[in-house]
């Protein structure tokens, strides 16, 4: 297999914007070549993989994650406050580990921050506090559509709007809305972010909410639509040398690894996983700094994600299915070009999750909870 740089367009991970229980998922490309490489070269991944298998055979794990989902889906004021404080804790831990949230701006400029899914606001509030004088722009799904309330203080330096960002057609460069679309009147045709506006720090950490009230045609593809929206608009509007923080899941999924590799080609990358909150889950953050946002590779990525959004929003079922599986980077090429760096980047991510799973109460549950496997 050739080791020449891939010319395939950036793939779109369905794992951005989802937070599901560990295990097989038809929407994820858990490739055999990539997994075999990780099992052979990453001891931390081998430990995690064995623990995952053990967890999936234990019914108590289902109950544990089901309770977490129920709590998130029926968040009362106390739960929202908990999430708010949790995100402030994650932001502080992230900055101590990576320094990524402290923006360096030439005097007399002001740091500018963009957050696509800000509510309840702990992450954004922490970033503003770390950058005195910063200006922030934030969006979040309206509570009437299943989103969370914003509870962070909204001072004059913060521009906030409740909005479904996946409907930002103008920002995605598409204003010719098909008349037969069930939500044709709901798309924002005028860009919500002016074309010349640039941000030093961009958060792409929005996830598809199970409580989100949306049209039926969007259900299967909503995670990809949300991912494409955040990535395309975020990269298009990040300043030269700026930073993007992207929430991802499953660092053994081909699509996820391909996305990390894509960012490595026009930025410096780190991976970060909190040691407390959600340590048992596969979630982690990609932190891309010194982004060369004007490079041809970055522009190619933006256009690819915009095209993904267009197909997932307006295409036929057949076109969406084809788009979801076409254009993926060949696994063998991915391993050859990015495998060693992936192992270095992923060691701590896999180790943190493995240690958390090992200590999880459901992992010590009685063997009578085993599930039948085929």
Secondary structure, 3 states (H helix, E strand, C coil): CCCCCCCCCCCCCCCCCCCCCCCCCCCCCCCHHHHHHHHHHCHHHHHHHHHHHHHHCEHHHHHHHHHHHHHHHCCCHHHHHHHHHHHHHHHHHHHHHHCCCCCCCCCCCCCEEEECCCCCCHHHHHHHHHCCCCEEEEEECCHHHCCCCCCCCCCCCEEEEECCHHHCCCCCCCCCCCCCCCCHHHCCCCCCCCCCCCEEEEEECCCCCCCCCCCHHHCCCHHHHHHHHHHHHHHHHEEEEEEEEEEEECCCCHHHHHHHHHHHCCCEEEEECCCCCCCCCCEEEEEEEEECCCCHHHHHHHHHHHHHHHHHHHCCHHHHHHHHHCCCCCHHHHHHHHHHHHHHHHHHHHHHHHHHHHHCHHHHCCHHHECCCC
